[in-house]
Amino acid sequence: MTAQTPEISAGADVPGSLLTALAPPGLFPSLAGNWRWTEGGIFSLWTDAIVLFN
């Protein structure tokens, strides 16, 4: 029995990556109730960098 490698399409990860990149910057400030929260924006970008480039 031979193992088959699954075919990977180029656009398969795009929706998940977009959701991962856009959810924290929208979620953290909205939960805090302040869209001008600088530290929350920095934290969101840091979270995106860790998740997307890990």
C-alpha positions in Angstrom: 0.0 0.0 0.0 1.5 3.3 -1.0 0.9 6.6 0.7 -0.6 9.3 -1.5 0.2 13.0 -1.0 -2.8 15.3 -1.0 -3.0 17.9 -3.7 -2.7 21.4 -2.3 -4.4 24.2 -4.2 -2.8 27.7 -4.2 -5.9 29.4 -2.8 -6.8 26.9 -0.1 -5.3 28.8 2.8 -6.3 32.3 1.7 -9.7 32.5 3.5 -8.2 31.2 6.8 -5.2 33.5 6.6 -7.5 36.5 5.9 -9.7 35.6 8.9 -6.6 35.2 11.1 -5.2 38.5 9.9 -8.4 40.6 10.2 -10.1 39.1 13.3 -7.7 40.2 16.1 -7.4 43.9 14.9 -11.2 44.1 14.8 -12.0 41.9 17.9 -9.6 43.3 20.5 -10.6 47.0 20.2 -14.3 46.2 19.9 -14.2 44.2 23.1 -12.3 46.9 24.8 -14.9 49.5 23.7 -12.2 51.9 22.4 -11.1 52.0 18.8 -8.3 54.4 19.6 -6.5 52.0 21.9 -2.9 52.1 20.8 -1.7 49.2 22.9 -4.5 47.1 21.6 -3.5 47.8 18.0 0.1 47.0 18.7 -1.0 43.8 20.4 -3.2 42.9 17.4 -0.3 43.4 14.9 2.0 41.4 17.1 -0.5 38.6 17.3 -0.9 38.6 13.5 2.8 38.5 13.0 3.2 35.5 15.4 0.3 33.6 13.9 0.9 34.2 10.2 4.6 33.8 10.2 5.0 30.9 12.6 
